[in-house]
Amino acid sequence: MSAGQALLARLDAADRLPGAAELRALSYDLFGVGSGGAVVDVGCGGGRGVAEPAGRGVRAMGVDPSERMIAVARGRWPGADFRVGDACRLPPADGVRDGYRADKVCHELAEPERALAQARRVLAPGGRIVLRGQDRTRWSSTPAIRPSPGCSCTPAQTWSRRRVRPAGSALCS
Ligand SMILES: C[S@@+](CC[C@H](N)C(=O)[O-])C[C@H]1O[C@@H](n2cnc3c(N)ncnc32)[C@H](O)[C@@H]1O
């Protein structure tokens, strides 16, 4: 199994954990947008974070730098909007999105401040940033979803401490 396939298997296992679907639903609720709203899911991986909001009538775009991930996402969710791109150089134009979401991504970013600046750039006034991080205790103790050796969470901790309110969502004014 390739590294990409192994990551997808871990992500799929995490998505099946008890309570995972409810937590994802809460993250979509936190956008505060209804049908017709526009959001971007950054580091979308296999694309569930795009397909599920789209199922609510939201216009969702998924962005990921991995061509392999985007190919898998397009295969799983035909017709959904997936783009190859980076958190520090997002495809949407300025001020056109109502919500920004990054799920289990911030720990991968070398320059989270640049990603946050991009989040603010693409959001319309009042748009919301929703960030999720894995429960590291559970992640590391569950064999099916154990991360790669050497995985570091320092950038995410930095992002969380400096930039984001404790509730995990921030209002862009
Ligand atoms: C742990 S996976 C999470 C995937 C998905 N959000 C989920 O919850 O299943 C992290 C994802 O972040 C992506 N990623 C890594 N560096 C990134 C960057 N600079 N900008 C955007 N996404 C990035 C990876 O390709 C991968 O798909």
The ligand as a Gaussian input file, in Angstrom:
#p B3LYP/6-31G(d) Opt

LIG

0 1
 C       -4.646000      14.609000       7.547000
 S       -5.169000      15.003000       5.879000
 C       -6.857000      15.610000       6.194000
 C       -7.730000      15.517000       4.972000
 C       -9.169000      15.939000       5.171000
 N       -9.259000      17.324000       5.583000
 C       -9.872000      15.044000       6.161000
 O      -10.257000      15.510000       7.234000
 O      -10.052000      13.859000       5.861000
 C       -4.283000      16.511000       5.557000
 C       -4.486000      17.042000       4.162000
 O       -3.848000      18.318000       4.081000
 C       -3.277000      18.403000       2.798000
 N       -2.221000      19.458000       2.824000
 C       -0.917000      19.314000       3.129000
 N       -0.274000      20.482000       2.969000
 C       -1.193000      21.391000       2.560000
 C       -1.136000      22.750000       2.173000
 N        0.007000      23.445000       2.210000
 N       -2.271000      23.353000       1.767000
 C       -3.442000      22.666000       1.733000
 N       -3.557000      21.372000       2.077000
 C       -2.440000      20.731000       2.472000
 C       -2.767000      17.007000       2.520000
 O       -2.546000      16.781000       1.120000
 C       -3.903000      16.166000       3.085000
 O       -4.871000      15.872000       2.114000

